[in-house]
Amino acid sequence: MKQYIAEHKLLIENATSAVADYYVTPEKKYAVHCQLREKGIPQLDLTLNVRNKEQAEAICSNWKKQTDDIYMLLIDQLLK
């Protein structure tokens, strides 16, 4: 699967999008909402609670840069 992604990265990038944002929870913490969408349909939807705005911003930034790697890691681990 990793080889396929490497060979077809441009095609995959055009068909998928990674989005992430964060918000303050009622408990005054931060929740980060990350999504991987393919043709507008969510393929992965993940919400993480973190302690501060800096962590939330870092996760949003890294999600957008590393979505393929994170997705593959999750799939690999869950399919074991």
Backbone as CSV, one residue per row, in Angstrom:
resi,resn,N_x,N_y,N_z,CA_x,CA_y,CA_z,C_x,C_y,C_z
1,MET,0.807,-1.169,0.000,0.000,0.000,0.000,0.870,1.261,0.000
2,LYS,1.969,1.247,0.783,2.866,2.391,0.824,3.459,2.664,-0.546
3,GLN,3.816,1.594,-1.258,4.389,1.753,-2.594,3.354,2.379,-3.533
4,TYR,2.135,1.938,-3.447,1.074,2.490,-4.289,0.925,3.992,-4.039
5,ILE,0.908,4.374,-2.768,0.768,5.783,-2.437,1.945,6.582,-2.986
6,ALA,3.142,6.048,-2.827,4.327,6.743,-3.341,4.245,6.927,-4.856
7,GLU,3.796,5.915,-5.564,3.740,5.971,-7.020,2.601,6.851,-7.536
8,HIS,1.541,6.971,-6.771,0.362,7.695,-7.232,0.044,8.914,-6.366
9,LYS,1.058,9.472,-5.746,0.853,10.565,-4.798,0.088,11.740,-5.406
10,LEU,0.428,12.161,-6.586,-0.254,13.293,-7.200,-1.740,12.991,-7.395
11,LEU,-2.039,11.811,-7.869,-3.432,11.414,-8.054,-4.183,11.420,-6.728
12,ILE,-3.565,10.877,-5.706,-4.193,10.794,-4.390,-4.393,12.192,-3.823
13,GLU,-3.386,13.058,-3.960,-3.508,14.411,-3.440,-4.661,15.153,-4.099
14,ASN,-4.890,14.918,-5.364,-5.983,15.587,-6.056,-7.344,15.052,-5.623
15,ALA,-7.401,13.802,-5.211,-8.675,13.180,-4.862,-8.994,13.303,-3.373
16,THR,-7.994,13.617,-2.552,-8.209,13.667,-1.108,-7.819,15.033,-0.551
17,SER,-8.354,15.312,0.610,-7.961,16.530,1.303,-7.905,16.262,2.797
18,ALA,-6.967,16.929,3.435,-6.808,16.819,4.880,-7.202,18.151,5.488
19,VAL,-8.109,18.112,6.427,-8.533,19.330,7.104,-8.413,19.150,8.609
20,ALA,-8.066,20.228,9.286,-7.952,20.187,10.745,-8.259,21.571,11.296
21,ASP,-8.955,21.572,12.412,-9.206,22.815,13.125,-9.323,22.494,14.608
22,TYR,-9.388,23.523,15.420,-9.511,23.290,16.860,-10.500,24.285,17.462
23,TYR,-10.980,23.931,18.646,-11.932,24.777,19.351,-11.767,24.571,20.848
24,VAL,-12.283,25.505,21.618,-12.230,25.417,23.075,-13.451,24.640,23.551
25,THR,-13.215,23.664,24.411,-14.295,22.832,24.941,-14.974,23.541,26.118
26,PRO,-16.138,23.065,26.534,-16.798,23.650,27.714,-15.927,23.566,28.976
27,GLU,-14.986,22.618,28.989,-14.077,22.459,30.138,-12.862,23.371,30.031
28,LYS,-12.848,24.253,29.036,-11.766,25.215,28.797,-10.459,24.547,28.358
29,LYS,-10.594,23.403,27.704,-9.450,22.745,27.078,-9.623,22.906,25.575
30,TYR,-8.729,22.340,24.826,-8.808,22.444,23.371,-9.090,21.079,22.763
31,ALA,-9.947,21.062,21.768,-10.226,19.843,21.010,-9.797,20.105,19.577
32,VAL,-9.066,19.145,19.023,-8.588,19.246,17.648,-9.380,18.253,16.812
33,HIS,-9.979,18.741,15.746,-10.773,17.894,14.858,-10.018,17.737,13.549
34,CYS,-9.613,16.502,13.245,-8.860,16.198,12.029,-9.712,15.301,11.141
35,GLN,-9.674,15.586,9.862,-10.442,14.780,8.914,-9.640,14.539,7.655
36,LEU,-9.799,13.345,7.115,-9.275,12.996,5.800,-10.497,12.753,4.930
37,ARG,-10.605,13.509,3.855,-11.764,13.395,2.970,-11.316,12.945,1.585
38,GLU,-12.131,12.112,1.006,-11.910,11.683,-0.367,-13.157,12.058,-1.159
39,LYS,-12.967,12.900,-2.137,-14.078,13.420,-2.938,-15.176,13.985,-2.045
40,GLY,-14.757,14.671,-0.974,-15.691,15.315,-0.066,-16.299,14.415,0.992
41,ILE,-16.018,13.122,0.937,-16.594,12.160,1.886,-15.544,11.820,2.945
42,PRO,-15.874,11.991,4.237,-14.893,11.681,5.284,-14.479,10.205,5.263
43,GLN,-13.169,9.979,5.235,-12.612,8.631,5.301,-12.070,8.341,6.699
44,LEU,-11.639,9.404,7.357,-11.142,9.306,8.728,-11.560,10.581,9.440
45,ASP,-12.128,10.425,10.628,-12.593,11.561,11.411,-12.089,11.353,12.833
46,LEU,-11.238,12.257,13.293,-10.551,12.072,14.567,-10.622,13.360,15.379
47,THR,-11.015,13.255,16.648,-11.009,14.397,17.549,-10.127,14.057,18.746
48,LEU,-9.177,14.951,19.016,-8.235,14.778,20.124,-8.386,15.942,21.096
49,ASN,-8.397,15.652,22.382,-8.405,16.698,23.404,-6.969,16.956,23.834
50,VAL,-6.581,18.229,23.851,-5.229,18.608,24.247,-5.305,19.709,25.299
51,ARG,-4.165,20.005,25.908,-4.143,20.926,27.046,-4.109,22.402,26.692
52,ASN,-3.503,22.724,25.548,-3.344,24.151,25.270,-3.399,24.453,23.772
53,LYS,-3.451,25.742,23.477,-3.574,26.211,22.107,-2.358,25.825,21.267
54,GLU,-1.173,25.849,21.849,0.043,25.507,21.113,0.005,24.060,20.622
55,GLN,-0.448,23.143,21.480,-0.578,21.752,21.070,-1.610,21.616,19.962
56,ALA,-2.708,22.317,20.098,-3.775,22.259,19.088,-3.258,22.752,17.742
57,GLU,-2.541,23.857,17.752,-1.996,24.402,16.506,-0.968,23.466,15.886
58,ALA,-0.129,22.849,16.717,0.879,21.917,16.215,0.220,20.704,15.561
59,ILE,-0.810,20.177,16.186,-1.507,19.015,15.623,-2.156,19.382,14.295
60,CYS,-2.792,20.522,14.235,-3.411,20.955,12.971,-2.363,21.052,11.863
61,SER,-1.256,21.656,12.165,-0.197,21.823,11.171,0.383,20.475,10.736
62,ASN,0.684,19.635,11.704,1.280,18.331,11.383,0.303,17.402,10.694
63,TRP,-0.971,17.493,11.027,-1.969,16.661,10.366,-1.957,16.922,8.861
64,LYS,-1.928,18.177,8.502,-1.963,18.536,7.088,-0.693,18.092,6.355
65,LYS,0.423,18.037,7.060,1.693,17.639,6.446,1.873,16.123,6.397
66,GLN,1.283,15.408,7.351,1.579,13.981,7.520,0.357,13.075,7.448
67,THR,-0.693,13.533,6.845,-1.942,12.766,6.817,-1.755,11.363,6.267
68,ASP,-1.064,11.236,5.127,-0.885,9.915,4.521,-0.174,8.956,5.464
69,ASP,0.904,9.425,6.093,1.658,8.571,7.012,0.829,8.173,8.226
70,ILE,0.095,9.124,8.778,-0.735,8.841,9.958,-1.844,7.859,9.601
71,TYR,-2.484,8.075,8.472,-3.555,7.185,8.028,-3.023,5.763,7.839
72,MET,-1.875,5.641,7.171,-1.309,4.314,6.931,-0.916,3.637,8.253
73,LEU,-0.360,4.380,9.173,-0.002,3.821,10.467,-1.239,3.288,11.197
74,LEU,-2.304,4.075,11.196,-3.538,3.619,11.832,-4.094,2.364,11.173
75,ILE,-4.150,2.378,9.845,-4.675,1.207,9.132,-3.815,-0.028,9.398
76,ASP,-2.503,0.138,9.320,-1.594,-0.986,9.586,-1.840,-1.558,10.978
77,GLN,-1.944,-0.692,11.971,-2.127,-1.152,13.356,-3.503,-1.790,13.571
78,LEU,-4.512,-1.213,12.971,-5.868,-1.733,13.180,-6.157,-3.020,12.429
79,LEU,-5.401,-3.280,11.382,-5.620,-4.493,10.598,-4.724,-5.656,11.011
80,LYS,-3.944,-5.481,12.035,-3.062,-6.563,12.514,-3.863,-7.707,13.068
